[in-house]
Amino acid sequence: MFRRLSLRSGAPLCVSARLGLHKLASVKQVTSLHPKQMQSILYPFSGVESSLHSSVDRTPFNLFQPSLEDLVKAEKLFCSSPSHKIDYFISAERMDHAPLLKSPEVCFIGRSNVGKSSLIKALFSLTPEVEVGVSKNPGHTKKMNFFKVGKAFTLVDMPGYGYRAPKDFVDMVEPYLYTRKNLVRTFLLVDGSVGLQEADHIALDMCEETRCPYVIVVTKIDKCGKGVLLRNLLSLHDVMKTEASSCFPQPFLVSSLRYLGIHLLRCFITHVTGSIILKDTAEITKSQSPPETTEYRSPPETTGSRSRAETTESRSRAETTESQS
């Protein structure tokens, strides 16, 4: 459904004159486009909604629909300033090397080559001096990389799992998910052009075991046709309904290349970290209520973790071989 968008007169905007900013990095730049194009960038599900059969319930895909003013409010937190510095902080190879921080944390996990680093780079595009390593080679990220967003929150870029992942990936990531007390949300990335893979199922199981709230982000939505994307999206939604009790019901659709969904995801991050208060959060809060039992369980023994890592790697190798044949 098409939604009319407009900024009220005098609404503050995050405007930066820095060189190197993408033409769609800020909400102000997007609002200068044709209304239909603006809608598809800010709320990308609207671009595929019309192709859905009338019997498909659209409610789960539209739970988080902040106003344009809220998008602008969230965007300001992704703009660095002398009093609100945004930058890479530190890397850690093991959980005992991770810094002890008080600010809320969000972490990003996903298969190797799912576009995780590219997405983080797009989120930080209003502060281009933030260095986010992006590589065409799968498995580029080998450590937990911490990025501080002022005093508001910390974003953690996890190593990719599966093909060419660090051998100790599970031993590195699983303890973090189980024990990190200031972790408020895990963002599990799934490639929209290929859909949910076996390795993603294992990562989803890991998120479910920790019972820490997580959300699924569907990447590379510009890399496939609308029919393929819808088929993968509906298949993913079926899994979310039947297997994902700790997952926010709405998957977030993004394209780091065309900036689809980037502004919406920024707003969701600032919302779940408590950095901003949205105008109307009643429906959102209701849909993301935590499970009845929120206590962390003890991490599984190392042997089980290693078995999970070996399974993830072997299945991802098979998927990679199949996709290249």
C-alpha positions in Angstrom: 0.0 0.0 0.0 1.4 3.4 -1.0 2.1 5.7 1.9 2.2 9.5 1.5 5.4 10.9 3.1 6.3 14.4 3.9 8.4 16.3 6.3 6.8 19.0 8.5 8.1 22.4 7.9 11.2 23.1 10.0 11.9 19.4 10.7 15.6 19.1 11.6 17.7 17.1 9.2 21.1 15.5 9.4 22.8 17.4 6.7 26.5 16.9 6.0 28.6 18.7 3.4 31.4 16.1 3.6 32.7 14.7 0.4 32.2 11.1 -0.4 28.7 10.7 0.8 26.4 8.4 -1.2 23.6 10.4 -2.9 21.0 8.4 -1.0 22.8 8.3 2.4 20.5 10.7 4.1 16.7 11.0 4.4 16.9 14.6 3.0 18.4 13.3 -0.2 15.8 10.5 -0.5 12.9 12.9 0.0 13.9 14.9 -3.1 13.1 11.9 -5.3 9.8 11.0 -6.9 7.3 9.9 -4.1 7.1 6.3 -5.4 10.9 5.9 -5.5 11.2 7.5 -2.1 8.7 5.1 -0.7 10.5 2.0 -2.1 13.8 3.2 -0.6 12.5 4.1 2.8 10.0 1.2 3.1 11.3 -1.4 0.6 8.5 -4.0 1.3 6.2 -1.6 -0.6 8.1 -2.4 -3.7 7.0 -6.0 -3.7 3.8 -5.9 -1.7 1.6 -5.3 -4.8 2.9 -8.7 -6.3 1.7 -10.7 -3.3 -1.4 -12.8 -3.5 -4.4 -11.2 -1.7 -4.5 -14.2 0.6 -1.1 -13.4 2.1 -1.2 -11.6 5.4 0.9 -8.4 5.1 0.7 -7.5 8.7 4.0 -9.1 9.8 5.9 -7.2 7.1 4.6 -3.8 8.2 5.0 -3.9 12.0 7.8 -1.4 12.2 6.6 1.6 10.2 8.1 4.7 11.8 7.2 8.2 10.6 9.5 10.2 8.4 10.3 12.4 11.4 11.4 9.3 13.3 13.7 8.3 10.5 15.3 11.7 10.6 15.6 11.5 14.4 17.4 8.1 14.1 19.6 9.3 11.3 21.1 12.0 13.5 22.6 9.3 15.7 24.6 8.0 12.8 26.1 11.4 12.2 29.4 11.9 14.0 30.1 15.2 15.9 32.6 16.4 18.5 30.2 15.4 21.2 29.0 12.2 19.5 32.0 10.4 18.0 31.4 7.4 15.8 34.4 5.2 15.0 35.9 1.7 15.0 36.9 0.9 18.6 38.6 -2.5 18.9 38.8 -6.1 17.6 38.7 -9.3 19.6 39.6 -12.9 18.6 38.0 -14.4 21.7 35.3 -13.6 24.1 37.8 -12.9 26.9 39.4 -10.3 24.7 36.1 -8.4 24.2 35.9 -5.0 25.9 33.6 -4.6 28.9 31.2 -1.9 27.8 28.1 -0.4 29.5 26.3 0.9 26.4 23.7 -1.4 24.7 25.1 -3.6 21.9 23.8 -4.9 18.7 25.6 -7.6 16.7 25.5 -8.6 13.1 26.0 -12.2 12.0 25.6 -14.0 8.7 27.1 -16.4 6.2 30.3 -15.5 4.5 29.7 -13.2 1.5 26.1 -12.3 2.7 27.0 -8.6 2.5 27.4 -8.0 6.2 30.4 -5.6 6.0 28.8 -3.8 3.1 25.6 -3.3 5.1 27.5 -1.9 8.1 29.4 0.4 5.8 26.1 1.7 4.4 24.7 2.2 7.9 27.7 4.3 8.7 27.7 6.1 5.3 27.0 9.5 6.9 30.3 9.2 8.7 32.5 7.9 5.8 35.7 8.2 7.9 34.6 5.1 9.8 36.7 2.3 8.3 34.7 -0.9 7.7 36.7 -3.5 5.8 34.8 -4.7 2.7 36.2 -7.5 0.6 35.0 -9.5 -2.5 36.5 -12.6 -0.9 34.2 -14.6 1.4 35.3 -14.8 5.0 37.1 -11.5 5.1 36.1 -10.7 8.7 38.0 -12.9 11.1 37.5 -11.1 14.4 34.7 -9.5 16.4 34.9 -5.8 15.4 33.4 -3.2 17.7 32.2 0.2 16.5 31.1 2.8 19.1 28.3 5.1 18.2 28.9 7.8 20.7 27.6 6.8 24.1 24.4 5.6 22.6 25.3 2.0 21.6 28.0 -0.3 20.2 27.7 -2.2 16.9 29.6 -5.5 16.7 30.5 -7.0 13.3 30.9 -10.8 13.8 33.0 -13.1 11.5 31.0 -14.8 8.8 30.0 -18.4 9.3 30.2 -21.2 6.8 32.6 -21.2 3.9 36.1 -19.8 4.8 34.9 -18.9 8.2 37.4 -18.9 11.1 37.8 -22.4 12.5 36.9 -21.2 15.9 33.8 -19.3 14.7 31.3 -21.1 17.0 33.7 -21.0 20.0 34.0 -17.2 19.4 30.4 -16.2 18.7 28.3 -18.6 20.8 29.8 -17.5 24.1 29.2 -13.9 23.1 25.5 -14.6 22.4 25.1 -16.5 25.6 26.9 -14.2 28.1 27.0 -10.7 26.7 24.6 -9.0 29.2 24.4 -5.7 27.3 23.5 -7.4 24.0 20.0 -6.1 23.1 19.5 -7.5 19.6 21.2 -9.8 17.2 20.8 -9.1 13.5 20.9 -12.4 11.4 21.6 -11.6 7.8 20.1 -13.9 5.0 20.9 -13.5 1.3 17.6 -12.6 -0.4 18.8 -13.8 -3.8 19.3 -17.4 -2.5 17.0 -17.6 0.5 17.5 -19.4 3.8 20.4 -21.9 3.5 21.3 -24.9 5.8 24.0 -22.9 7.5 21.5 -20.2 8.2 19.2 -22.7 9.9 22.1 -23.6 12.2 22.7 -19.9 13.0 19.0 -19.5 13.7 19.0 -22.4 16.1 22.0 -20.8 17.9 20.0 -17.6 18.3 17.0 -19.5 19.5 19.1 -21.3 22.1 20.4 -18.1 23.6 16.8 -16.7 23.8 18.2 -13.2 23.2 15.9 -11.2 20.8 17.1 -11.2 17.2 15.8 -10.0 13.9 16.3 -11.3 10.3 17.7 -8.9 7.7 17.3 -9.9 4.1 20.2 -8.6 2.1 20.9 -8.2 -1.7 17.3 -7.7 -2.6 18.5 -5.9 -5.7 20.4 -8.9 -7.0 17.3 -11.0 -8.0 14.0 -10.7 -9.7 10.8 -9.8 -7.7 9.5 -13.4 -8.1 12.6 -15.0 -6.6 12.7 -12.5 -3.8 9.0 -13.1 -2.9 9.4 -16.8 -3.0 12.4 -16.7 -0.7 10.8 -14.1 1.5 7.6 -16.2 2.0 9.6 -19.3 2.6 11.6 -17.4 5.3 8.5 -16.1 6.8 7.1 -19.7 7.2 10.3 -20.7 9.1 10.0 -17.6 11.3 6.4 -18.5 12.2 7.2 -22.1 13.1 10.7 -22.1 14.4 11.6 -18.7 15.6 10.1 -17.8 19.0 12.7 -15.1 19.9 12.7 -13.4 16.5 11.0 -10.1 15.7 8.2 -11.1 13.3 9.2 -8.6 10.6 12.1 -9.3 8.3 14.0 -6.2 7.1 14.7 -5.9 3.4 17.9 -4.1 2.4 20.2 -3.4 -0.5 23.5 -1.8 0.5 24.2 -0.8 -3.1 20.9 1.0 -3.7 20.3 2.0 0.0 17.0 0.3 0.1 15.9 -0.2 3.7 19.0 1.4 5.2 17.2 4.3 6.8 14.5 2.0 8.2 17.2 -0.3 9.7 19.0 2.6 11.3 15.7 3.6 12.9 15.1 0.1 14.2 18.6 -0.1 15.7 18.2 3.2 17.5 14.8 2.1 18.7 15.9 -1.3 20.2 18.9 0.3 21.9 16.7 2.9 23.6 18.5 5.7 21.8 15.3 7.3 20.6 11.6 7.1 21.5 9.3 6.7 18.5 6.0 8.5 18.2 3.9 5.4 18.4 5.5 2.2 19.7 2.5 0.4 21.1 2.1 -2.1 18.3 5.9 -2.5 17.9 6.4 -3.2 21.6 3.6 -5.7 21.6 5.1 -7.6 18.7 8.6 -7.8 20.1 7.8 -8.8 23.7 10.5 -11.1 25.0 9.9 -14.8 25.6 8.5 -15.8 29.0 11.9 -17.1 30.1 14.6 -14.6 29.4 17.4 -16.2 31.5 20.5 -17.3 29.6 21.2 -21.0 29.6 24.7 -22.3 30.1 26.7 -22.5 26.9 27.0 -26.0 25.4 30.2 -27.9 25.9 33.1 -27.2 23.5 32.7 -30.5 21.7 29.1 -29.7 20.8 30.2 -26.3 19.6 32.9 -27.7 17.4 30.5 -30.2 15.9 28.2 -27.4 15.1 31.0 -25.4 13.5 32.1 -28.4 11.4 28.5 -29.0 10.2 28.1 -25.3 9.3 31.3 -25.3 7.3 30.7 -28.5 5.4 27.1 -27.5 4.5 28.2 -24.1 3.4 30.9 -25.7 1.2 28.3 -27.8 -0.4 26.0 -24.8 -1.0 28.9 -22.8 -2.5 29.9 -25.7 -4.8 26.3 -26.1 -6.0 25.9 -22.3 -6.7 29.1 -22.2 -8.7 28.3 -25.3 -10.8 
